[in-house]
Amino acid sequence: MGDKANAHPGAAGRATAADQPASVRNVVLVGHSGSGKTTLVEALALTAGAVNRAGRVEDGGTVSDYDEIEHRQQRSVQLSLVPVEWGGYKINLLDTPGYADFVGELRAGLRAADAALFIVSGSDGVDGSTRMVWEECAAVGMPRAIVVTHLESARADFEGMTRICAEAFGGDDPDAVLPLYLPLRGPQTPDGHAPVTGLIGLLSQKLFDYASGERKESEPGEDQLPLIEQARNRLIEGIISESEDETLMDRYLGGEQVDVKTLIEDLERAVARGVFFPVLAAAPAAEGARAGLGTVELLELITGGFPTPLEREAPRVTTVDGKPRELKLCDPDGPLAAEVVKTSSDPYVGRVSLVRVFSGTLRPDETVHVSGHGLADRGHEDHDVDERIGALSAPFGKQQRALTHCIAGDLACVAKLSRAETGDTLSAKDDPLLMEPWEMPDPLLPLAIRAHSKADEDKLSQGLSRLVAEDPTMRLEHNQDTHQVVLWCLGEAHADVALERLRTRYGVQVDVVPHQVSLRETFAGRSAGRGRHVKQSGGHGQFAICEIEVEPLPGGSGIEFVDKVVGGAVPRQFIPSVEKGVRAQAARGVAAAHPLIDVRVTLLDGKAHSVDSSDAAFQTAGALALREAAADATIHLLEPVAEVSVLVGDDYVGAVMSDLSGRRGRVLGTEQTSGGRTLVRAEVPEIEIGRYAVDLRSLSHGTARFSRTYARHEPMPAQIAERIREEAGSAS
């Protein structure tokens, strides 16, 4: 790491295909929006010699945030891969969006990576969503390190932020979160701010000065050593406590001086095992500088302390018919098993799939099996097809640099896989496999849309299908009750990006319309109706009369039809016609054009004509009878009720419960969970939670999450029902 006697030399030039899994490092950068992830990626690329100045590649673009939408919105909205080379290693840096609406991109990055860098602003602190992602990584044992950025800010406090990180991320062992370096500040400026100009290594006690724009190593002054003594001793004890050598602590406490080389080796093993989480400092490089402060140290941590792909277990693999399949860990010579972690569209190349190879070696122009299962509820049909892949490449900004192959453990972009969607498995065509998909967040914000014009209507279906193929955190719904096209998203920003991509990428202009929930109607009490359909006009006439009785049934009963006709008043062949007419009218509704449910319709009597009666006439009479019965009865409007589960920090439980009550919700109970959180369960009318995904985030400062499932339909309050009937009447 940065405390090693000889730093790894940077490798200028272009990322190439890796030859051995041991030389690959896959690292995802995690942090809240504005924490400096993208700036840090560009600084690391600069230090590694991959760009000509901070963040710039040969065509003048940036290595990350190169999408036009990202330029307009001034924030990351998608996962970006930036491969660099450093000291004989290939490092795949996965830059993720920090905004909560794009957590699907973050989850894809976690799937593709073997270790995570948590980026924390030295002036802003740790937000709730970052803590939740840390817990996700802890649950799967992913190795992590913390990088404190924005040290150039006058409000930056590295020491204070390190303590905050220890409290937020350390859990029961805050000594597992400790700094490897302490920042050194230069002379104060006229405004009283002392900028950070260098770092001092706590293990090696070496000074790394970045003041000149280049990293220079020197011995610290005698006056500086006492400043680091306490932090150094605590770091050594933290490393030794995680050492696999159980005798090392006793020897250290007995006064033995532990060799720095031994400490570094133990540190690297503890980091790779995910039991020790070092804190580092970083600041962007100034224009013309060759290295940003802390970037060399960070690259050395990545190459020396983070695990290789050989140390990560592959996702569970089965055959396409579900039989378990064992794969040798990260074997370039094994059967091909790769996963599409991201899908995007390029205006020149077409569909581009970012792929993580877990087994085997992927090569250009070979035919592979593309398999996708398990996402049918999000508009993704199960599919198993053979496709010939196009070129393999490594992305670098807008450029795609050709690769000759991609081995197990590495990442690459694959062109021309027209059927591949995010989450799909690529395998050999004669040995098709299927990987267990990663957990996708549920989209809970509905966006009802319609084509702006007839020309847009012709292109809408294809545009939407491509959109959900790229982003499985969106769900496409064609609601059969409301006849609306609904795109379910994670939040408003997610929805805005979806609309902009439809417009700019697929040439589809849409209008956003109010989202409607699926209402129902039912009878409040018993009622009777008579349907009379008698017409005579040249040739055969139409004659059908039927009398029915309608009574309410318990919820969930649907429509029950009972025949109690005696004496053949309605001929037997026409009784099914009456039922068909009743059910057709029930589907259309009887009061506010919403389907009628939970009633028993009893056919009591009627009349027929030997010549003029027909199937169509009795269908019409059945419908008229039901409408007449409804006209003389009280009709309840039923609204869907959802069971909502909210996982929220204890500090916000009261606010959440109060908010749910204000939405006509009934709190069913609470349950204490780990991590200082409470699970609140409630039943809430769906009409009241259309924007709950947005409102809950604001209410809990991004620390809560919720799920919803349909429970039942139940009567709506009279005043709300009356308003909806009036709206339905004015619309018609």
WOGI-V68041 format. One line per field, one symbol per residue. ss: DSSP state (A for helix, B for strand, O for the rest). psi: psi as a letter, one per 40 degrees, with the letter a starting at -180 (. if undefined). Layout:
BEGIN
ss=???
psi=???
END
This chain:
BEGIN
ss=OOOOOOOOOBOOOOOOOOOOAAABBBBBBBOOOOOOAAAAAAAAAAAOOOOOBOOBOOOOOBOOOOOAAAAAAOOOOOOBBBBBBBOOBBBBBBBOOOOAAAAAAAAAAAAAOOBBBBBBBOOOBOOAAAAAAAAAAAAOOOBBBBBBBOOOOOOOOAAAAAAAAAAAAOOOOAAABBBOBBBBBBBBOOOOOBBBBBBBBOOOOBBBBOOOOOOBBBBOOAAAAAAAAAAAAAAAAAAAAOOOOOOAAAAAAOOOOOOAAAAAAAAAAAAAOOOOBBBBBOOOOOOOOOOOOOAAAAAAAAAAAOOOAAAOOOOOBBBOOOOBOOOOOOOOOOOOBBBBBBBBBBOOOBBBBBBBBBBOBBOOOOBBBBBBOOOAAAOOOOBBBBBBOOOBBBBBOOBBBBBOOBBOOOBBBBBOOOOOOOOOBBBBOOBOBBBOOOOOOOOOBBBBBBBOOAAAAAAAAAAAAAAAAAOOOOBBBBOOOOOOBBBBBOOAAAAAAAAAAAAAOOOOOBBBBOOOOOOBBBBOOOBBBBBBBBBOOOOOOBBBBBBBBBBBOOOOOOBBBBBOOOOOOOOAAAAAAAAAAAAAAAAAOOOOOOOBOOBBBBBBBBBOOOOOOOAAAAAAAAAAAAAAAAAOOOBBBBBBBBBBBBBBBAAAAAAAAAAAAAOOOBBBBBBBBOOOBBBBBBBBBAAAOOOAAAAAAAAAOOOOBBBBBBBBBBBOOAAAAAAAAAAAAAAO
psi=aeeidhihiihiaihihidhdeeihhhhhiiiheefdddddddddddeeeidihehadeeiieifeidddddefiheihhhhhiihfeihhhhhhiiehdefdddddddddeieihhhhhheedahiddddddddddddefhiiihhhafeeidehgdddddddddddedbegeeegiidihihiaiiideehhiheaihhddefihhhedeeihhhihiideddddedddddddddddddeieheeddddddeehhhhdddddddddddddefehgihiiiiiiiheiehihedddddddddddiiideehhiihhiieeehihhiihfhdeaihhihheihihhdddahhhhhhhdiahhiieihihhhhiefdeeehihihihihibiiihigbeihhiidihiheiiihhifgdehiheihhiideghihihiihhihhehhhhiiididddddedddddddddddgeeihhhghddefihhhhieaddddddddddddddefhhihhihhhigiiiihdaiiiihhhghihghahahhhhihihhiiiihedahhhhhfhiefdhideedddddddddddddeiedffiihifihhhhdiaiihddeiidddddddddddddddddeihhhhhihhihhhhhiiddedddddddddeffihhdiihhaiffihhhhihhhdeefdfddddddddefeeiiiiiihdiiihiidddddddddddddd.
END
